[in-house]
Amino acid sequence: MKKLALQLIFLSFVVHVQAQQPLSTLQEWPKGYHPKEVGLKIVSNFLPRPNMLTPQDTTIHYAQVCTWYGSLTFAHLTKNKSLQKQLIDKYDTLMLNQDIIPSKEHVDYNVFGIIPLEIAIQTKNKEKLAFGKEKADIQWRNPLPNGMSKQTRYWIDDMYMISVLQAQAYRATKNPVYLERAALQMVAYLDSLQQENGLFFHGAKGRFFWGRGNGWMAAGMTELLTDLPKNNLHYAKIMDGYQKMMTALLSYQDEKGLWHQLVDYPEAWEETSSSGMFTFAFITGLKKGWLDPVKYLPATQKAWKALVDKIDNQGNIQDVCAGMGQRVDAAGYLNARRANGDYHGQAPLLWCASALLK
């Protein structure tokens, strides 16, 4: 009996090791594909660039904010003090010109708070914590009668902008109210916009599976689920929505490892911002145990390599959909302008690099 028990323990250990071992390949990459190399190239591209400003009021654009956030997490994870200092100095310099600091009460403006919150998390700076926390609290100033943010508009983009800001406020303060807010909001968007196939319509007018819009939703759920406790009232619903979406994305990934401008249109062009966001969701899901490595590990490796192949020598990723709103026909999405080095595409590369390094 004792011998049998020892054999069972050993067998259990072997099965456990075999189940865990494949994930180690997320740290093993050929030269040029390692997340430390790629992340450094993208941050080095980011630091000297001029500010990206919104055309409406010439304040800092949310896409630059998202790239800055990814740059800060990458610098912290790689323990690159010089890079961290440059990124924080860039923020301090920016704050000297209050005219370009986003101040409107809108999802695309309040998300600016993730930068000071990330700096506060890394440095314990109280002033930056207070400023970032204010941006998160503004989203729930005068909430709707159902408890949701006044900034609710049922565009899938929102569920990254809201989720990441509230998650960052939680990470900086450990106050669970921030996760409760984001979870309540996420469930409402899941009920409203997720379709039977697991993907999301852009909004009430844009009834298409736009790549980056779905990317925002994938990344938003990923950010929220990373910290949301399993005993939270909304956890199961959000995890179910996430896994349904990941299943759909797996089926729509192309042979190269990328996804397209309209996810379910194989004839649409390869689009890298959405591909980066989906890859971030895959990487995190694998590392957190949300996804089956047998199914998702090869797809994730293929996606990361395909993304890196789209980066030029200057650190600009190619084939990024430029900013756009909802469209009433497929042509509006298929004919959208492509850009190279656009922050919408640069940011997810840094999220992926950071997720791979965690």
N, C-alpha and C positions, 0 to 999 in steps of 0.2 A: 504493500500500500504506500509505504514511504517513497519507494522508487517511482511508482506511478505518479505520485503527487509532484515529485521533482521533475519528471518528464513533462507533466502538464504545465508547470511553471516555466520551464525552458521553452516549450512550444509557444506559450503565451508571449514570452519575451521576443522570440523570433518573429512572430506575426506582428508584434508592435513595431519592431525595428524595420521590418519590410514595409510596413504601412507608412512609417515616417521617413524612411531613407530617400524616396524620390524627391521630396521637397528640398533636399540639399542641393539639387541641381539648379535651384533658383539663385544660388550663390556662385555657381560655376559657369563662367562664360568665356568664350574665346576673346582674344585681345580685340579691343575696340567696342565690345558689347557689355563690358562690366559696368554695373550701375554707377560705380565711383567715377569711371572715365566719362561716361555719358553725362551724368549729373554735373560734373565739373565743367564740361564743355557748354552746357546750357546755362549754368549760372554765370560763367565767364562771358557769354553772349549777352546776358541780361544786364549786368552791372553797368556797362558804359552807355547803354542805350538811353535816348531821351524818353521822357514820360509819354505814355500813350494816354491821350485825353479824349473824353467823350465829345462828340461833335456838337451836342446840344448846349453844354455849358462849360466846356473846357476844364473839367475836373478829372481826377485820375480814373481811368477806366477799370472796370472790374476784372478784365482779363489780365491787366498788369498786376492787380492785387493778387490774383490767384497764382501768378508766376512768382511773385515775391514770397508768398506763403510757402510754396514748394521749395524755393531757394533757401529759405530759412531752415526748414525741416531738414533739407539735405546737408547744409553746413553743420547743423547740430549733430546729426547722425554720424557724419564723417569726422567729427571733432576738429573741424577746420576753423580754428579761432580767427585766423586772418580773414577768411571768407565771411564768417559770422559778423566780425567787426565792420567790414565794408558794407554789408547789407543793413546793419543797424545804423551806421553813419548815413547811409543813403536815405533811410527813413527820417532820421533827425534833420537832415538838410531839407527834405521835402516839407516837413512840418513848419519850416520857417516861412513858407509861402502858403498861408491859409486860404488864399483864393482858389487853389486847385485841390483842396481837400474836400471830398464829397460830403455834402451836408443834407441833401434831400432825404426824406423818409421814403425809401424805395429799396427793394431787395438788391438792386444793382449798385446802390450807393452805400447802404449800411454794411455790406460785406467787407468794406475797407477795414472794419474792426478786427478782422482775423490777423492782420499784420501786427498791430500793437499787442494783441493778445498772445501771439506766438512769441514775440520778443519778451513779453512779461513772463511767459512760461519758462523761457530759457534763462532769463536774467533776474527774475523776481522784482522787476521795476514797477513800483506802485503807480506811478503816473501813467504809464502805458497801460497797465491793467485797468485803471479807472476809465481811460478813454475808450478802450476796446469794449469794456463791459457796458458803457453807455450806449454804444452802437447796437449791442445785442438787446439791451432793454428797450431801446426805441422801437424795435420791431413789435413789441407787445405793449406799447403805450396806447391806451384806448383800444383794447382788442374788440373783436366782433362779439356779438352775443353768444356765439357758440364756442368762444374761447380762443379762436384762431387769430392770427395776426391781421391787423388792418391792411397789411401789404399783400394779402391773399389776392391772386388774380388768376389762378389755375393755368399758369404756364409751367411746363415741366422744368424750365430753367430755374425757377424759384426754389426747387427742392435741393439744389446744391447751395445756393446763396443763403437760404435760411438755415439749413441743417448744419453747414460747416461753421457758421457764425455762432449758433447756439451751442454746438459741440465744443468749440474753442472756449466759449465762456465757461462751460462746465469744466473743461480741463484746467482752466486757470483758477477757478474758484471752488470747484467740487460741489457746487450747489445744484442739486438734482432738478430744480425747477427749469433749468435750461434744456435738459434732455426731455422733460415732460412736454415743454412747448413744441420742440421739434418733432417729437413722436406724434403728438396730436395732429400737427400740420401734415406730416407725411402720410398718415392713414387717410386723411381726407383726399389727398392727391392720388393715392393708390385707388381709392374707390371711384374717383372721378375720371382718371385718365389712363389707367392700365387696362389693356385689352386682353381678350381671351388668349392671345398668342404670347402674352407676357411682356410685350412692348407697350410703349406709351405714345398716344397722340401728342402732338406739340401743344395743342390747346383746343378751345372750342371751335376756332376757325381753321386751324391747321391740323386737319385730320389725316396726318401722315406720320410715318415713323422716321422723323428727322434724326440723322445720326447724332449730332452733338446734343440735341435736346435730350435724347435718350441717354447720352453720356452724362449729362448733368444729373439726371435721375439716378443712374447707376452709381456715380461717385457720391451723391448725396446720401443714398441709402447706406453705402459703405462707410462713410464718415460717421453717420449716426449709430449704426450697428456696432461699430468698434467700441463704443462706450456705453451703449444702452444695456442696462441689466436684463438678464433673461427673465426675471420675474416682473418686469414692467408690463403693464396691462396691454401695451401695443406691440411688444416685442415679436410675438408669434406672427402677427399680421404682417409686420414689416419684413421679417425674415422670409415669410412665404412669398411676398411680392418680389424680394430680392432674388430668391432662388428660381422663381418662374422666369424672371428676366434673364438670369444667367443661362438657363436652359435654352431660351430663345436665341440668345446671342451666340451660343455655341453652334447652333444650327445655321446661323447666317454668316459666320466667319468664312472668308474666302480662302482659296488655296495658298495664297501668300501669307495669310495670317491677319489680314486687315478687314475692316468693315467699310461700308459705303455710305455716301451722302444721304441716301434713303436706305435704311437698313435692309428692307425687304425687296429692293430693286437691284438685282445682280448687275444690270447694265449701267447703273449709276457709278460715278467715279469714286475711287478710293479716297477716303477722307480721314485725316490723321488725328484731328482733335477728338473725335468720337472714338477712334480706335485706341487712343491713349487712355481715355477715361474708362473704356471697357476693360482694358488690360489692367489698369489700377484696381478695378473691382475684382477681377480674376485673381490677381496676386494676393490681395488682402484676404479674399475668401479662402484661398488655399492655405495661407498661413494661419488663419483663424480656425480652420477646420470646418468651414461652412460648405466647402465644395469637395467633391470626390477627386483626389489626385489622378486616378486612372483616366478620368474623362478630361479634366481641365488642365493638368500639368503640361501635356504636349501642346495644347492650344495656347497656353500662356507663354511658353517658350517661343513658339512660332510668332506670336504677336509682338513680343518685345524685340525680337531680331528684325522683324519686318519694319517696325517703327524706327529702330536705329538706322536701318538702311535708307530711310527717308531723310536723314539729317545730313546737311552739306558740311563742308570743311569749316565754315564759320559758325556752326552750331545752330543753323536755322532748319527747322523741319518743314518739309514740302507739303503741298496739297492740303492746306487748312481752309475750311469754309470760313469766309469773312463773316462778321456779325450780321444777323438777319432776324427779322420777325416772322410771325406766322404767315403762311401762304395758303391760298385757297385751291391751288392746283399743283400737281407734281412738278410741272415745268418750273414753277417758282423756286423750288428747291434744287432741281437738277441743273438749272442755269445759274445758280448762285456763284458769286465771284470766288475764285481760289486765290489764296495768298501763301507766301512762304515766310516763315519766321514769325507769323502772327502769334501773339501771346495766347490766344485761345488754344493753339497747338503746343506751344512751349510749356505751358503750365502742367498739362497731364504727364509729360515726360518726366518732370521733376517729382510729381506724385508717385509715379511708377518707380523711379530710382530710389526714393525714400522708402517705399513699401518693400522693395527688394532688399534693402539694407537693414530693415527692422528685424 
